[in-house]
Amino acid sequence: MVDIAVVQFGPGTDTVANLTALREEVRAAAELGAKVVIAPEYSMFAVRRLDERAVAAAEPLTGPFVSGLRGIAAEFGVHLVAGVVEAPGGEQPADRAYNTLVAASPDAEFAAIYRKVHLYDAFGARESDVLLPGPLDPPQTFTVDGVVFGMQTCFDLRFPEGCRRVAAAGAQVLLLPAQWIPGPNKVDQWTTLLRARAIENTVFVAAADQCAPLGAGASMIVGPNGAILAELGDQAGIATARVDIAHLDEVRTANPSLSLRRFTIHAG
């Protein structure tokens, strides 16, 4: 069993202030007993509508913000997952960046890195004008006390095959940082999709959204049977729950949908 927490806060354009605020959230989550803490997408830098400001703020994974994340994970003895804007470097275009999730371990190392695959070109937005899509690599997972965690980001939630790849790779918990943009029916869609991904893959889902006004809130932790174990409104806060592998095994015994599937997922 592993206690986990989703932290819902409101990052802005000051990366130092965002890191300071996140540290306080992680401190509070650790005091509640969490061993894995999930922060929102764009915890490093957030605006209402993504533009060239995000590219200007992007840093390599060796930069001060990610180094700070690793330090916070070590300080409080947790695995910390948070969204950053990563400068791509190498031969990639300098006018775009990656939307990246970093999982930092308690020894201040990288436990996993995931670059968002499905860019948010929807509801009038065009994330692909500013960001590069992540490579179609095998799913990134990490293990804490025998529990396997996998990652997806925000708009990825709308693509069930991506989440299925993570579950098929052995993940028992799907971590989903987001900046779920507010709008008509958006919270209903968010809640429905989170519960569907949990049910169809028989996994726990821990989703950390930004709070209002830049995010819709409604961060939550969902059990493998679709039951909501903990949830928040639209204001800043922390939600915690326990990942119980015995419960997961019971759900998968009653509903062996992963073992009964007749189709496989191939990146392409």
Secondary structure per residue as TSV (DSSP state, phi and psi in degrees):
chain	resnum	aa	ss	phi	psi
A	1	M	-	360.0	142.2
A	2	V	E	-136.2	129.3
A	3	D	E	-83.9	131.9
A	4	I	E	-126.6	160.9
A	5	A	E	-140.5	140.2
A	6	V	E	-105.9	130.9
A	7	V	E	-109.2	129.9
A	8	Q	E	-113.8	109.1
A	9	F	-	-139.2	-179.4
A	10	G	-	-118.3	80.9
A	11	P	-	-66.4	155.7
A	12	G	-	-128.0	-142.5
A	13	T	S	-98.3	-2.3
A	14	D	-	-96.6	103.9
A	15	T	H	-65.7	-33.9
A	16	V	H	-67.6	-44.7
A	17	A	H	-64.0	-37.9
A	18	N	H	-63.1	-42.2
A	19	L	H	-65.6	-39.6
A	20	T	H	-62.9	-45.1
A	21	A	H	-64.7	-40.8
A	22	L	H	-65.4	-37.5
A	23	R	H	-57.4	-42.5
A	24	E	H	-65.9	-36.7
A	25	E	H	-64.9	-42.3
A	26	V	H	-67.5	-40.5
A	27	R	H	-56.8	-47.4
A	28	A	H	-65.1	-40.0
A	29	A	H	-65.0	-40.6
A	30	A	H	-64.6	-37.6
A	31	E	H	-64.7	-25.4
A	32	L	T	-82.6	-2.8
A	33	G	T	101.4	4.2
A	34	A	-	-68.3	136.7
A	35	K	S	-104.0	-18.0
A	36	V	E	-128.8	127.3
A	37	V	E	-121.9	128.1
A	38	I	E	-113.9	123.8
A	39	A	-	-107.7	167.8
A	40	P	-	-71.5	165.9
A	41	E	T	-57.9	148.3
A	42	Y	T	56.0	33.2
A	43	S	S	-60.1	-26.5
A	44	M	S	-78.1	-39.1
A	45	F	-	-158.5	123.0
A	46	A	-	-137.3	136.5
A	47	V	-	-135.9	164.4
A	48	R	S	-66.1	-42.7
A	49	R	S	-129.6	122.4
A	50	L	-	-65.6	135.6
A	51	D	-	-152.7	-162.4
A	52	E	H	-63.1	-15.8
A	53	R	H	-61.7	-35.4
A	54	A	H	-66.8	-39.7
A	55	V	H	-64.6	-41.2
A	56	A	H	-63.6	-31.3
A	57	A	H	-86.6	-10.0
A	58	A	-	-61.3	146.6
A	59	E	B	-131.5	153.4
A	60	P	-	-68.3	165.8
A	61	L	T	-69.8	-7.7
A	62	T	T	-94.1	2.8
A	63	G	S	-77.3	179.1
A	64	P	H	-66.2	-34.1
A	65	F	H	-69.4	-49.6
A	66	V	H	-66.2	-36.7
A	67	S	H	-60.4	-38.3
A	68	G	H	-65.0	-40.5
A	69	L	H	-58.8	-44.6
A	70	R	H	-64.4	-37.5
A	71	G	H	-66.1	-39.6
A	72	I	H	-64.8	-43.0
A	73	A	H	-58.5	-42.2
A	74	A	H	-69.9	-40.7
A	75	E	H	-59.2	-40.6
A	76	F	H	-106.3	4.1
A	77	G	T	64.8	40.3
A	78	V	-	-126.3	164.0
A	79	H	E	-88.3	125.8
A	80	L	E	-118.2	126.4
A	81	V	E	-115.4	127.3
A	82	A	E	-150.1	154.6
A	83	G	E	-91.9	133.7
A	84	V	E	-131.1	162.8
A	85	V	E	-101.3	112.0
A	86	E	E	-101.0	126.2
A	87	A	-	-70.2	125.0
A	88	P	-	-73.1	-36.6
A	89	G	-	67.5	-171.9
A	90	G	T	61.2	-137.5
A	91	E	T	-95.5	6.0
A	92	Q	S	-72.9	154.2
A	93	P	-	-59.7	136.5
A	94	A	T	-77.1	-12.1
A	95	D	T	-92.3	7.3
A	96	R	-	-137.7	166.0
A	97	A	E	-137.4	176.3
A	98	Y	E	-102.5	144.4
A	99	N	E	-93.0	105.0
A	100	T	E	-120.7	139.3
A	101	L	E	-100.5	130.6
A	102	V	E	-112.0	127.7
A	103	A	E	-106.2	112.7
A	104	A	E	-102.3	139.5
A	105	S	-	-97.1	167.1
A	106	P	T	-63.5	-15.2
A	107	D	T	-95.8	17.6
A	108	A	S	67.7	21.6
A	109	E	S	-101.6	171.2
A	110	F	E	-82.3	118.8
A	111	A	E	-84.6	-34.0
A	112	A	E	-167.4	155.7
A	113	I	E	-137.1	130.0
A	114	Y	E	-131.9	127.9
A	115	R	E	-104.1	124.3
A	116	K	-	-53.7	128.1
A	117	V	-	-89.4	-46.5
A	118	H	S	-95.1	108.3
A	119	L	-	-84.3	149.5
A	120	Y	-	-82.2	78.8
A	121	D	-	-104.4	69.5
A	122	A	-	-156.4	163.5
A	123	F	T	51.9	36.0
A	124	G	T	85.6	-0.9
A	125	A	-	-102.2	157.5
A	126	R	-	-138.6	83.7
A	127	E	G	-62.1	-29.3
A	128	S	G	-70.1	-13.8
A	129	D	G	-70.6	-20.3
A	130	V	T	-117.2	-28.3
A	131	L	E	-117.9	155.8
A	132	L	E	-94.4	140.6
A	133	P	-	-71.2	144.4
A	134	G	-	-68.2	156.6
A	135	P	-	-68.7	154.3
A	136	L	-	-86.3	62.1
A	137	D	-	-80.8	164.9
A	138	P	-	-57.2	150.0
A	139	P	-	-55.7	138.8
A	140	Q	-	-88.4	126.2
A	141	T	E	-131.9	161.1
A	142	F	E	-145.4	159.2
A	143	T	E	-121.2	134.3
A	144	V	E	-129.6	118.2
A	145	D	T	50.4	41.9
A	146	G	T	83.3	-2.1
A	147	V	E	-101.0	131.9
A	148	V	E	-97.5	127.4
A	149	F	E	-113.3	137.4
A	150	G	E	-125.0	168.7
A	151	M	E	-134.4	143.4
A	152	Q	-	-141.9	170.3
A	153	T	-	-131.5	122.9
A	154	C	G	40.9	-102.5
A	155	F	G	-59.8	-23.5
A	156	D	G	-54.6	-27.8
A	157	L	G	-57.6	-28.2
A	158	R	G	-80.5	1.0
A	159	F	-	-119.9	93.3
A	160	P	H	-61.2	-27.7
A	161	E	H	-66.7	-31.9
A	162	G	H	-66.1	-44.3
A	163	C	H	-67.0	-34.6
A	164	R	H	-65.5	-38.1
A	165	R	H	-58.7	-40.2
A	166	V	H	-65.9	-44.7
A	167	A	H	-64.6	-40.8
A	168	A	H	-66.2	-23.8
A	169	A	T	-80.3	-0.6
A	170	G	T	109.9	-0.1
A	171	A	-	-66.1	135.9
A	172	Q	S	-103.7	-15.9
A	173	V	E	-133.3	128.9
A	174	L	E	-100.9	120.8
A	175	L	E	-98.5	131.2
A	176	L	E	-137.0	84.8
A	177	P	E	-68.2	146.3
A	178	A	E	-152.1	155.8
A	179	Q	-	-120.4	81.6
A	180	W	-	-79.1	106.9
A	181	I	-	-65.1	132.3
A	182	P	-	-64.5	154.6
A	183	G	-	167.8	175.1
A	184	P	T	-57.6	127.9
A	185	N	T	66.2	5.0
A	186	K	H	-66.7	-39.7
A	187	V	H	-67.3	-39.0
A	188	D	H	-61.3	-42.6
A	189	Q	H	-64.6	-44.8
A	190	W	H	-55.4	-52.1
A	191	T	H	-63.5	-43.5
A	192	T	H	-63.1	-45.5
A	193	L	H	-67.5	-40.8
A	194	L	H	-60.9	-44.7
A	195	R	H	-69.1	-36.7
A	196	A	H	-64.2	-44.5
A	197	R	H	-62.1	-36.8
A	198	A	H	-66.0	-45.9
A	199	I	H	-67.9	-48.2
A	200	E	H	-71.1	-24.6
A	201	N	H	-105.6	-1.3
A	202	T	T	43.8	60.4
A	203	V	-	-133.2	157.5
A	204	F	E	-72.8	146.4
A	205	V	E	-126.4	126.0
A	206	A	E	-118.8	110.6
A	207	A	E	-115.3	121.3
A	208	A	E	-112.0	110.3
A	209	D	E	-102.3	162.3
A	210	Q	-	-74.3	151.0
A	211	C	-	-80.2	172.4
A	212	A	T	-62.5	147.9
A	213	P	T	-95.0	-12.0
A	214	L	T	-81.0	-20.8
A	215	G	S	-123.4	163.9
A	216	A	-	-83.2	-9.6
A	217	G	-	73.8	-142.6
A	218	A	-	62.0	30.9
A	219	S	-	-57.6	145.0
A	220	M	E	-158.8	163.9
A	221	I	E	-121.6	127.2
A	222	V	E	-117.9	138.6
A	223	G	-	-80.6	167.7
A	224	P	T	-68.1	-10.1
A	225	N	T	-100.0	6.5
A	226	G	S	90.7	-2.8
A	227	A	-	-72.6	136.4
A	228	I	E	-81.1	116.9
A	229	L	E	-88.7	-29.6
A	230	A	E	-161.6	145.4
A	231	E	E	-155.2	160.5
A	232	L	-	-122.1	165.9
A	233	G	-	-86.5	-137.4
A	234	D	S	-104.4	2.3
A	235	Q	S	-100.8	167.9
A	236	A	S	-59.7	146.7
A	237	G	E	173.3	-178.3
A	238	I	E	-132.1	134.6
A	239	A	E	-121.0	137.4
A	240	T	E	-127.6	155.2
A	241	A	E	-159.8	167.1
A	242	R	E	-108.3	129.2
A	243	V	E	-84.7	110.7
A	244	D	-	-108.3	107.8
A	245	I	H	-67.7	-28.9
A	246	A	H	-62.3	-40.5
A	247	H	H	-66.0	-41.3
A	248	L	H	-59.0	-43.7
A	249	D	H	-62.7	-38.7
A	250	E	H	-63.0	-43.8
A	251	V	H	-64.6	-42.7
A	252	R	H	-71.9	-25.1
A	253	T	H	-71.9	-43.8
A	254	A	H	-70.9	-34.4
A	255	N	-	-132.3	80.8
A	256	P	-	-81.0	51.9
A	257	S	H	-65.5	-32.3
A	258	L	H	-66.6	-42.3
A	259	S	H	-77.1	-19.9
A	260	L	H	-90.9	-6.9
A	261	R	-	-65.6	148.0
A	262	R	-	-116.4	5.8
A	263	F	-	-125.1	146.8
A	264	T	-	-112.7	163.4
A	265	I	-	-109.3	129.0
A	266	H	-	-121.3	133.2
A	267	A	-	-65.5	140.6
A	268	G	-	-174.9	360.0
